[in-house]
Every structure is written in C-alpha cells, then in structure tokens.
Amino acid sequence: MNTDLDDVPATETIPADALTLRRPDIPVTLSELAALKGEALEVVNARVQVLETLRKAAIRMTSPEDWLLFKSPDDQGGQIVGYLQDAGADRVRDLYGIEIYGVSRPEKVAGGDPQTFHYLITGSGRCKLTRQVVEEMEGGRSSTDDFCKGKTGADLELAVRKAARANLDGGITRELAGMKSVPLADLQEAWTGTKKRIEQCRQGRGFGTRDERVGGRSEKAPDVDPPVCPHCGSKGVYRPAKNNRSAFYGCPNYGKHPDQRFIVNATDWERQQREKNGAPAEPAPAEPSKPAAAPLSDTDINFG
C-alpha cells in the first residue's frame, strides 16, 4: 500500500478496507463504515487517536508566551480558553503538513493621516494530513498596533506588511489545526511534565483592565497601598467580594510558589493601614445578615 500522499493521484480509487480507512486523510462515508460492521468502531477510534495525539504534540511544541488567554464573564461560567498567536502557529505548521498558497500582494488601506494605515492580504491553505482546504482567507495588521511604536517611514511600512503576512499564515494554521479556541485543560495536559505553566501565558479580555493584568490597582480596590507578597515581592492584587467570599488580596504570581500561599483579607488590611497612618478607620456599611464567608479555595485565588 502506498502511504505517500503526494504520490496518490486525485482520481485514484483507494480501497475501502479497514486498515486504509484508519488514515485521517482518506475520505469515508457512513455506508463504507457500515459495510465494515465490527471493524467500523476500530476505524473511528484509530482516527480519533491519531488526531488527538497530533493535537497534544502540537500544543506541547508551543511555549506559554505563544498563547493569549480569554475568560468568559463569571455569570456565563468563567471558562478560560487559549488563542494561539501567529508566532506559535509557525511552530506547529510543519507538524500538520500545512501549506499556504495563492497569496495575494499586500493591499494598503490608507487612514486619516500618513502614519495611520492598514495592510490586507489574502491566501489559501491545505493540510496534507487531513486534506482539509481553506480558500481566500484574509490577514491584516495596522500601523497603530503596539509592535509599530517608534517606527516611521519605510521601516513602518515594512513592519506592517510583514505582520499582515504573518497574520494570514497564522489564521490559516489556526483554522486547519483547530487552535483558535483551545480549552485551558488541553494546554495543562499537553504541558504536563514540562516547565511550561499556564501562569506564563498572556492574559486578554476577561481578566480585568490592562492595568490590572500587569499588576496595577483595581478601580474597586480600597484607597490604600496593597500588601506585598513575602514570597516573591509582588504587589497583591485586589479581588472584590463575591457570593459568600470576602474581598481579599492575593499574589498575581502565585503560580511561582504554589506551596506558599499569600491571602490577605481586604477589610482587615484597609483598617490596619488607616490606623497605621493615624486616620480613623471608616465604619463598614451595615449589611443584612448572611451566612459566614466560605473559606477560600484554589479556584477562588486563581488569577488566570
């Protein structure tokens, strides 16, 4: 049996036996699976195993810095998913055998002033492993993106054009490899046994404001200096009260010292700081009676 996909003509009829149909690149219909009877499940399971193994290996090749995490609102479940950025897509493209072709010339779209413009580019791609194809996908970047800061003239033009092409390549790879929205558990499982940690990933929408994501003060935090983590020296990040849980400060880099917890009750800390500075503590507003605050769990202090 010829296993080199490039040597199989598109018009060649491939025998529909159980061994051949285990290959993910071989099209199969329900009637063909039904004809295999007892071997049908073996074919399906073999395909699943191949694709799952490939996906796990691809994620394992990436670095935490290649991923951008997004979190849904707490009232919608608070699920966290990872988005593979363009640099990470470069790492997994060859593993999937993804080819990019039919790339257009970059098209410049002018903005309001000479320093503001966009570049758009289109192209198609195919995956040799699964034989999936995507056509005329778009990629693009803008001169106002962060990576363009400090660049002008020809340097700015070149940077935006190159980034637009990288965005096209990344988009095609994410589409064919299924890396647009990866559950957090898949990243954790693939990195088991390595030094790669979720806490090293970049945080995007859903993890507070930009300032909060880099350790700044939350707008809801008390107007006092936050406590400092004794284990790593990071400023504690304020987390408001939620359900039966009291407001508290925790270390944003807790993943670097998981066995050394740092949790400070926000109300107690505020009172101590005001007394330390000679100011009378502000009386807490009266609240209706409610059950005692539940103890903090690992989930409560998870900062992403």
N, C-alpha and C positions, 0 to 999 in steps of 0.2 A: 504494500500500500504506500503510495506517495504521500509523505507528510509535509512536503514543502509547498506552502500555499501559493507561492509565486509561480510554481510550475504547473498549477492546475488551471487549465483554460476555463473561462467563464461558462462555456457551453457544455463542458464535460459533465456527464451524469455520474454522480458519486453514489456508490452502492449504499442502500439504506439498511446496513447491518448495525447491530447494537454497538460494536466497537467503534465504528466510524462515527456514529451519531453522538458519541460522548464528547466529540470535539466541539467547543463553543462556536467555532466559525462555520459549522455545517448547518444549513437551514433544515428544519424538521417540522413536519405538520402533525396534528393530532392523530390523523389516520395512520401515519407511519409509526407513531408511538403505540397506537392501539394494536397494530399488527405484531409488535414485538411482545405483547402480552406481559409475561412475568419479568422480562428484561427492561420494560419501559421505565420502571422506577429506578433501576440502576443507571440508566442513561441520564435521567433528570438529576439524580443525586451526584453523578460524576460531573455534570456541567456546573452545578451549584458549587461543588467543592473546588473546581478549578478557578472559578471566578472569585470566590471568597478568599482563596489562598493568594491570588494575584492582587486583590484589593488590599489585603493586610500587608503584603510585601511592599506595595507601592507606598502606603502610609508610613511604614517603618523606614523607608528611604528618606522621607522628608524630615525636616527639622521643625521644632515648635515655632521658630520665627517665620516659617513659611505659612502659618495658619492665622487667620483672623476669626475670632470667636464672636458670635452674636447670641444674645439672650432674649427670649420672648418675655413679655410682661408677666409678672408674678401671678396676676389674676387669670392668665392664659396657660399657666403651667410652669413657667420659668425654665423651659427647656433650653439647652445650650447646644449649638451646632457650630461646626468649623467650616470655613470657606478657604479653599486652597488658593493662595495668591500666585501671581504669574511666575515668580521665581521658583516656587515649589512645583509648579506644573512642568518646568523644564526637567526636574529630577525624575519624574515618573513617565514622561512621554515615551522614551525608548522602551521601557518595560512593557508598555501596552502595544508597542509597534505602531504608534500613531504617526501618520504622515499628513503634512499640510501642503496644499497645492492650490493653484488658481488664485494666487494672491494678487490683489489689485495694487496700483500705485497709490500711495497715501494722498488723500484729498484734504486740502486745507480749508477750514471754515473760519472766516475772519470774525472777530468780535468787535467790541466797541472802540478799542484802541489797538495800536500796532503790537502791544505786548500781550494782548489777550486774543487767543485763537485756539482752535481745536484741529486735530488731525484724525480723520476717519479712514479705515482700511477694511476691506472685505477679503474673505478667503474661504476655502472648503477644507475638509479633513476626512480621513478614513482611518479606521483601526484594523490592522491586519489580523489581530487576534479574534475579534468578534465579527469583522466585516461590516460593522456599522459605518454609516457615512453621514456627515452633516455638510450642508451646502450653503454658501454665501452668508456666512456668519460675519458679524461686524465687530471691530475692535476700535478703540479710540482713547485718546488722552488729551488733557488740556494744559495750556501753558500756565494755568493758575494752580496746578497741583503742587503739593509740597516739594516734590523732587526737583522742581524748576526754580526754587528760590535761589537768588544770586546769579542766575544765568540770563544773558541777554544776547541779542543778535543771532548769529549763526549757531552759537552753542545752544541757545534756547530752542531754535528750530530743530536741530539735530536730536536733542534730548526728547522732545515731544514726539517726533517721528519714530524714534527707536522704541519709545514706551508704547506707542499705538500698536506697533507690530508685536511687541511682547504681550500686549493685552489680547490681541487677536489669537496668538498662539495659545495663550493661557485659557481663553474662552473655549476654543475648540477642544483642548485637552480635558478641561473640566467637564464638558458636555459628554465626551466619549468615554471618559473614565469614571463618571459619576462622582465628582469631587466638589460639587457646588454647595452641598449641604450635608456634611458628614456628622452624625451624632457623636457627642463627646465620648461616649463609651467606646466607640470604634477607635478613636485616637488613643485612649488609655490602654486598650487591649493590644493594639499594634506596638506600642512603646514599652510594654511590659518587659522587664529585664534590661532596659537601657537607662541612660541618664537623662533621657528626654522627659520633661514634665509639662503638664497642662499649664501650670503657672507661668511657664516661659512663653506662652502664646500671647499674641497681641489681643487686646480687648476692643471690641467695637460697640455697635449700638446695643443698648440694653444693660450696660454696665455703668450707668451714671454718666455725668458730663465728662468732657475731655479732661478737665482739671482733676476730677475725682479719680479717673482711671490712672492718672500719673501720680496719685498720692496727694492731691490738693484737698482743700476743705469743702465739705458738702455745704450747700446753702441751708440745709436743715440743722446743721451742727450747732451746738452752743457756742457763744462768742468767747471762747477761751482756747488757749493753746492745747492741742491734743497731747495725750500721753505718748511716750516714746517706748517702742518695744525694746526691752532689755537684752533680747537675744540677737537682734540684727541692727538695731539703731533706727529703724524706720518709724516715721510718724504714724500713729494709729489712725485708722480711717473710721469715721463715724457711720454707724448703721442705725437708722431710726427704729422705734418700736414697731412691732408687727404682731398682730394677733395677741397672744398672751406673753410674748417675748419682750423684755425691756430693751430700751435703746442701749447700745454699747459701742465701745471702741475695740477694734481688732487689728492685728498686723496684716497689711496688704501682701506681705511676702511670707505668709505663714507656711507656704509650701517648702521653704528652705529649711524650716525647723519644725516639722510636723509633730515631733515628740515634745516640743516646748511651747505650750500654749500661752497666748497673751490676750486676755479679755478683761476689759475694764468697764464697769457699769457707768454709763454716761451721766446719770443723775448724781451719783456719788462723786465722780470726778469734777463735775462743774461746781458742786458745793465746796469741795476741797480747794479748788483754785480760787474761788471768790473769797473764801476765808483767808487763804494764804496772802492775797493781795489787799486784805483789810476791808473788803467790801462785804456788806451783809448778803447772805445767800437769799436769792429770790424765792419766795414761797412757791411751792409747786401748786398748780391749779388743781382744784378739787375734782376728783374723778369718781364716777359711780363705782360701787364695789364690784370686783371682778375676781375670778379665780387667781390663785398665786401664779406668778410668772413661771413658765415652763423652763427647765434647765436647758442651756444651750447645747446643741448637738453639732456634729461635724458639718451637717448640711447648713445650719444657721450661720456658721462662720466661714462659709465657702465664698471666697472673693473672686471666683472665676476659674 
